[in-house]
Amino acid sequence: MSAEHDRIFIKNFSLTIVGLMIFTVLIIALAIGIHNRLELSDTPSRDAARQDRLQPFAGVYAGETGRAAAEEAAAAAAAAEPQVAFDGSLDGGLIYERACASCHDGGIAGAPEMEASAWAGRLDKSKEELVANAINGIGAMPPRGGRRDLSDEQVEVSVAYMLDMLE
């Protein structure tokens, strides 16, 4: 009886495996058929993505042609550097309203609100120390208030503006 059960099991198992193999071949054939029917049209975004993928990873610069290409690449890299926020404006009020007020007006994430009582422990520090904290970040405040494009001078005038508001 045991040998008969084994023979039936092997037969059923073999049929199942053959059935799965046929099913796999049919799915592959269907996928190939669908793929061959698709006509991919070239769109500007597809062309741009293709050109981006085909750009060389690095360049080799040799001789006069290479020197010119290296200078061009350096100029392009310099142009790609981040711009200074607010066109380099040193208007403390403008910088405060556009960068600092979002947290300091509502006391978000522990930012002291713009009233003297909230700044009690901070007003004992020097202006330079407050500016350094604003530039480097302190507590939940990220460096430069989360605006990496602010220059040191812009951070300094915004801190001065905030201190003037507290007086």
C-alpha positions as CSV (number, residue, x, y, z in Angstrom):
1,M,0.0,0.0,0.0
2,S,2.8,2.4,0.8
3,A,4.5,1.9,-2.6
4,E,1.2,2.6,-4.3
5,H,0.8,5.9,-2.3
6,D,4.3,6.9,-3.2
7,R,3.7,6.2,-6.9
8,I,0.5,8.3,-6.8
9,F,2.2,11.2,-5.0
10,I,5.1,11.2,-7.4
11,K,2.7,11.2,-10.4
12,N,0.6,14.1,-8.9
13,F,3.7,16.0,-7.9
14,S,5.2,15.6,-11.4
15,L,2.0,16.7,-13.1
16,T,1.9,19.8,-10.8
17,I,5.5,20.7,-11.7
18,V,4.8,20.2,-15.4
19,G,1.6,22.3,-15.1
20,L,3.5,25.1,-13.4
21,M,6.3,25.0,-16.1
22,I,3.6,25.3,-18.9
23,F,2.0,28.2,-17.0
24,T,5.3,29.9,-16.7
25,V,6.1,29.5,-20.4
26,L,2.6,30.9,-21.3
27,I,3.1,34.0,-19.0
28,I,6.5,34.7,-20.6
29,A,5.0,34.3,-24.1
30,L,2.2,36.7,-23.2
31,A,4.6,39.2,-21.7
32,I,6.8,39.1,-24.8
33,G,3.7,39.5,-27.0
34,I,2.4,42.5,-25.1
35,H,5.9,44.1,-25.1
36,N,6.3,43.7,-28.8
37,R,3.0,45.4,-29.4
38,L,3.9,48.5,-27.5
39,E,5.3,51.4,-29.5
40,L,7.3,53.8,-27.3
41,S,7.1,57.3,-28.6
42,D,10.0,59.6,-28.0
43,T,9.0,62.4,-25.8
44,P,11.2,65.4,-24.8
45,S,11.4,64.1,-21.2
46,R,12.3,60.6,-22.4
47,D,15.0,62.1,-24.7
48,A,16.3,64.3,-21.8
49,A,16.5,61.3,-19.5
50,R,18.3,59.3,-22.1
51,Q,20.8,62.1,-22.7
52,D,21.3,62.4,-19.0
53,R,22.1,58.7,-18.6
54,L,24.5,58.9,-21.5
55,Q,26.6,61.7,-20.1
56,P,30.1,60.6,-19.0
57,F,30.7,60.1,-15.4
58,A,34.1,61.8,-15.4
59,G,36.2,63.5,-18.0
60,V,39.8,63.1,-19.0
61,Y,41.4,66.5,-19.8
62,A,44.6,66.4,-21.8
63,G,46.4,69.0,-23.8
64,E,44.9,72.3,-24.9
65,T,41.5,70.9,-25.7
66,G,41.4,69.3,-22.3
67,R,42.5,72.5,-20.5
68,A,39.7,74.4,-22.2
69,A,37.2,71.6,-21.3
70,A,38.4,71.7,-17.7
71,E,38.0,75.5,-17.5
72,E,34.5,75.2,-18.9
73,A,33.6,72.5,-16.4
74,A,35.0,74.6,-13.5
75,A,33.0,77.6,-14.7
76,A,29.8,75.5,-14.8
77,A,30.5,74.2,-11.3
78,A,31.0,77.7,-10.0
79,A,27.8,78.9,-11.6
80,A,25.9,76.0,-9.9
81,E,26.9,77.1,-6.4
82,P,24.0,78.0,-4.3
83,Q,22.9,81.6,-4.4
84,V,22.6,83.8,-1.2
85,A,19.1,84.0,0.2
86,F,17.0,87.1,-0.6
87,D,19.5,88.4,-3.2
88,G,22.0,89.0,-0.4
89,S,19.8,91.5,1.3
90,L,21.0,92.7,4.8
91,D,17.5,93.9,5.9
92,G,17.1,92.2,9.2
93,G,13.3,92.7,9.1
94,L,13.0,91.0,5.8
95,I,15.1,88.1,6.8
96,Y,13.3,87.7,10.1
97,E,9.9,87.7,8.4
98,R,10.8,85.2,5.7
99,A,13.1,82.9,7.6
100,C,12.8,83.3,11.4
101,A,9.2,84.3,12.1
102,S,7.8,80.9,11.2
103,C,9.2,79.5,14.4
104,H,9.8,82.4,16.6
105,D,6.3,84.0,16.3
106,G,4.6,80.8,17.4
107,G,7.3,79.3,19.7
108,I,7.5,76.2,17.5
109,A,9.9,73.4,18.6
110,G,10.9,75.4,21.7
111,A,11.9,78.6,19.8
112,P,11.6,81.6,22.1
113,E,8.8,83.8,21.1
114,M,9.5,87.5,20.5
115,E,8.9,88.7,24.0
116,A,11.5,89.6,26.6
117,S,10.3,87.0,29.1
118,A,10.9,84.1,26.7
119,W,14.5,85.3,26.2
120,A,15.3,85.7,29.9
121,G,18.2,83.2,30.0
122,R,19.4,84.1,26.5
123,L,19.7,87.8,26.9
124,D,22.6,87.3,29.3
125,K,24.7,85.9,26.5
126,S,26.7,88.2,24.2
127,K,25.5,89.1,20.8
128,E,28.4,87.1,19.3
129,E,27.3,84.0,21.1
130,L,23.7,84.4,20.0
131,V,24.9,84.8,16.4
132,A,27.1,81.8,16.7
133,N,24.2,79.7,18.0
134,A,22.0,80.9,15.1
135,I,24.7,80.1,12.6
136,N,25.6,76.6,14.1
137,G,22.1,75.7,15.4
138,I,21.2,75.0,19.0
139,G,18.7,72.6,20.5
140,A,15.9,71.9,17.9
141,M,17.0,74.9,15.8
142,P,18.9,73.8,12.7
143,P,21.9,75.7,11.5
144,R,21.0,79.1,10.0
145,G,17.4,78.4,11.0
146,G,17.1,75.7,8.3
147,R,18.1,78.2,5.6
148,R,21.5,77.0,4.4
149,D,21.5,79.8,1.8
150,L,21.7,82.5,4.5
151,S,25.1,84.1,4.8
152,D,26.8,84.8,8.1
153,E,26.1,88.5,7.7
154,Q,22.5,87.9,7.0
155,V,22.2,85.7,10.2
156,E,23.9,88.5,12.2
157,V,21.6,91.2,11.0
158,S,18.5,89.1,11.7
159,V,19.7,88.4,15.2
160,A,20.4,92.1,15.7
161,Y,16.8,92.8,14.4
162,M,15.4,90.3,16.9
163,L,17.3,91.8,19.8
164,D,16.1,95.3,18.8
165,M,12.5,93.9,18.8
166,L,13.0,92.8,22.4
167,E,14.1,96.1,23.7
